[in-house]
């Protein structure tokens, strides 16, 4: 809920709400667990890429999404002291962060693991780093785990794209599709392939 944006209803959103009231996405005749994020950055993510051990149902695939146009593109610079503060708040021990570097990426290209040289433990997942920095320093810095990283004179520069975890529906992509005239059903079929739309009750 920390990254949700709530705005005043408009006539268009009221119409959309009324048109879709009582409709649910179903998997095997039961309501499906679905997710969304601000922007997948050009490729959606599977749940286990964000939440280790989570199921990866067929209706939540990792696949290319041209609709969001790989945006937003973002950059952030964080000093070693700020990163150390965020990592300590997340339970890491040690007096000095000697180096932070990417050691692996997952199938969607997002950062899977980073080496945290000088601290214990000495590794962190890309998602856990994003959460640690977000909770301690603010969510405006590492907007997604689709980033590159380089150190420069006492700081680290993150260059990335997308915003949020990337699982399920891409809000920016779905907005672009709606602007092109795609229906709600077509948009849902794109982001949640294989699910059916049913009525509550």
QUIBELSUL-V168157 format. One record per pair of residues at least 6 apart in sequence whose ideal C-beta (glycine too) atoms are under 7 Angstrom apart, sorted by the first residue. I is the first residue (numbers start at 1). J is the second residue. D is the distance in whole Angstrom. If there is no record, write none. Layout:
BEGIN
i: <I I>
j: <J J>
d: <D D>
END
This chain:
BEGIN
i: <2 3 3 3 20 22 22 23 23 24 24 24 25 25 25 25 25 25 26 26 26 26 27 27 27 32 32 34 34 35 35 36 36 36 37 37 37 37 37 37 37 38 38 38 38 39 39 39 39 39 39 39 39 39 40 40 40 40 40 40 41 41 41 41 41 41 41 42 42 42 42 42 43 43 43 43 43 43 44 44 44 44 44 44 44 44 45 45 45 45 45 45 46 46 46 46 47 47 47 47 47 48 48 49 49 49 50 50 50 58 59 59 59 59 60 60 61 62 62 65 65 67 67 67 67 68 68 68 68 70 71 71 72 72 73 74 74 74 75 75 75 76 76 76 77 77 78 78 78 79 79 80 80 80 82 83 83 83 84 85 86 86 86 86 87 87 87 87 89 89 89 90 90 92 92 92 92 93 93 94 94 94 96 97 97 97 98 98 99 99 100 100 100 100 101 101 101 102 102 102 103 103 103 104 104 105 105 106 109 110 110 110 111 111 111 112 112 113 113 114 114 114 114 115 115 116 116 116 126 127 129 130 130 133 133 134 142 143 143 143 144 144 144 144 144 146 146 146 147 147 147 148 149 149 150 168 168 169 170 174 174 177 178 185 188>
j: <139 38 139 164 184 199 200 197 199 31 198 200 32 34 188 192 195 197 32 195 196 198 57 59 195 59 195 168 192 167 168 168 169 171 163 164 165 166 167 170 171 163 164 171 172 68 71 72 162 163 164 170 171 172 65 68 162 166 170 173 68 70 144 146 161 162 166 64 65 68 70 161 62 63 64 65 108 109 61 62 63 65 166 167 168 170 62 108 110 165 166 167 56 60 61 62 54 55 56 60 167 54 56 106 108 110 127 165 167 194 192 193 194 195 167 168 193 107 108 170 173 170 173 176 177 170 172 173 176 161 161 172 161 163 161 143 160 161 157 158 159 141 142 158 155 157 141 155 156 154 155 97 154 155 137 97 100 156 97 136 132 133 136 137 97 116 119 132 132 135 136 128 132 116 119 120 121 119 120 118 119 120 118 116 118 119 117 118 117 151 114 116 149 156 114 115 149 111 114 149 113 114 115 112 113 111 112 112 146 126 145 146 126 145 147 125 126 123 125 123 124 126 129 122 123 122 123 124 145 145 142 142 145 141 142 142 158 160 162 163 160 162 163 164 166 160 161 162 158 159 160 159 156 158 157 191 192 191 191 187 191 187 187 197 197>
d: <6 7 6 6 6 5 5 6 6 5 6 6 5 6 7 6 5 6 6 6 5 5 7 6 6 6 5 5 6 4 4 5 4 6 7 3 5 5 6 7 7 4 5 5 6 5 6 6 5 5 7 6 7 4 5 6 6 4 4 7 7 6 6 5 4 2 6 7 6 6 4 7 6 7 5 6 5 6 7 6 6 6 6 7 7 7 5 5 6 6 4 5 4 6 7 5 4 7 6 6 5 5 5 5 6 7 5 4 6 6 5 6 5 5 6 6 7 6 5 6 5 7 3 5 5 5 4 4 7 5 7 7 7 6 5 5 6 7 7 7 5 4 6 5 5 5 6 6 5 6 5 5 5 7 6 6 7 6 5 6 5 5 4 6 7 7 6 6 7 7 5 7 4 7 4 7 7 6 5 5 4 6 5 7 5 6 4 4 4 7 6 6 7 6 6 5 7 5 6 6 5 6 5 5 5 6 5 4 6 6 4 5 3 5 6 7 6 6 6 7 5 7 6 6 6 5 6 6 4 6 7 5 6 5 5 7 6 6 7 4 6 4 6 6 7 5 5 5 5 6 3 5 6 6 5 6 7 4 7 5 7 5 7 6 7>
END
